[in-house]
Amino acid sequence: MKAKIAVTTNKNGDKIAEHAGHGVYFKIYEVDEQEGLTGSKLIKVEKEHTLHNLLHNPNTNPQEHEVLQCQILLTGGIGMGAIQRLAQMGVRAYIIEENNPDKAIEQLINGTLKAVDPTTYQHTHHHHHEHGDGHDCNGHHHH
């Protein structure tokens, strides 16, 4: 199985961004079940192609959006509505505590990545995250 994974990042691609909705930088990773990580690249999307705009503007063509061609989106923060909309488009979004994109992918591959339960994550701008409430991604989806 090959998978494409998008991670919201800063402009250098070395730190995971807190808000998926308004970010324009994404690191796209290609992962192969046998070989592990097979490639990655940093992309910048147009302002009108932020996930926020895509999800609120049905006139944009999601097929053209590289992030929507990924199976998984990893981010530091995203609202429940966006998670549900992305799921309808075939993208599973996870809020994670790891803030290094490369490490997060490594953990995802070896099954140790901790995701935050989005129902306990409050979408506020104060960022009172309760750490230690980590959930294991593995328990949530079965291939």
N, C-alpha and C positions, 0 to 999 in steps of 0.2 A: 504494500500500500504506500502510495506517495501522498504526502500532505503538504499544503502550503499554509504557513502560519504567519499572520501579520501581528506586529507588535507596535503599539503607539510609542514614539520616541521623541526626544529633543532633536534639534537640527544636526547634532553630531552623530546621532544614532547610538549613543553609548549610555543613555539613561531612559528608563521607561517613563512616559508622560502620565500625569495624573488624570487627564481628561481625554477620553477617547473622542468625544463629540466634536471638539473644535481643533483637534490637532491636524496639521498638514504633513507631518513627517511620520513615515512608517518604515519599519524594517521588515522586509518580507523574507522569510526563511523557507527553504525547500528541504523537506525531511523525507527520507526513504526508510522504511521499516528495517531493511537489511543493513543499509550503509550508514544510517544516522543522518547527520546534517550534510546535505549535498551542495548547498549554496545559500547565499544571502545577499541582499542588496538593499540600499536605503532609497526610498522613493519620497518625492514631495508631491502632494496632490494640489490641484488648484483650490483656491479658497471656496469656490462653490461646490467642490467635491469633498468637503469635510463630511464626516459621517452624520453630523447634526443636520447639515443641509440636505444630504441624500435622503435621510429618513423622513425629513419634513417636506421634501419637494419631490412628488412622484414623477415630475417631468424629466428629471435627470435620468439618464440611462444607467442603471446599476451594473449592467453587464460589462460596461467599459471600465468599471472601477476595479482596480487591481485588488484592493482589500476584500471586495465582495467575491473574488475568485478564490479566496482562501477558505479553509475549513474552520480555522480557529483564529480568534482575535484575543491577544493578551494585552491588558491595559491596567493602569493604576486606578482607574475610576470610570464608571459608566452607569447610567441610570437603568432601572428595570425595563422601562419602555423600549429603550434602545436595544437591550439584550433580547427582548421578545421579537422586535422587528428584525433584528439581524438573524435570529433563529429561523424566522420565516424565510429568509433569503439563503438559508443553508450555512450560516456562519455561527459557530458557537463562541460566545464572548465570555471570557473569564477575567475577573478582577484578581490581580495577584499582588503579593507583598514584595516579591523580589523586584529590585529596581534596576538590575543590569540585564538588558535584553538577551545577551549571549548566554548568561548563566540561566536565565529563565528557560531558554530553549533546551539547554543541556538537561535541566531538571525535568522538563516536560518529556524529553526522550527517555530518560532513565526512570521516570515515574515518581519523582520526588517533589514535583512542583506543587506548592500549596496554593489553593485558590480560596478567595474570601467568598463566603456565601452572600450572594447579592441581596438576599432578602434581609440580611442583618446590616448591610452596608447602607449607611444613610448618605444620600446625595446632597451634601451641603458643601459650602466652601470653607468650612472651618477645619475639616480634616481631623476629626477626633476619631482616629482609627483605633479600634481595640485590637491590639496584637495578641497572638497566642490563641486566637479563635480560628485557626487555620483549618481548612477542609482539604482533603486530598482529592485532586482532580480525578484520580483513577476510579473512585467509587461512583462517579456520576455518569460515565458513559461507557457503553460496552460495544466493542467492535465485532 
